């Protein structure tokens, strides 16, 4: 996965919520198949407000991240082509 500020289609296709130890709290959509992402996403440096984004070009996904306290929400959307 690479850090990206690129545009996505805007349609969320899945979510993943995990704690600071990469334990899965909740998932939906493609997040169910991507629970292993939690360990790698937990290492992504976010801005001062807790926001960030990465792209998995191989899967055609952009992953928007928001971290507050112990929890991180990852929102998956398809990359616009």
Secondary structure, DSSP 8 states (H G I E B T S, - for coil): -EE----EEEEEEEEEEEETT--EEEEEEGGGTTTTHHHHHTT----TTSEEEEEETTTTEEEEEEEETTEEEEEEEEE--
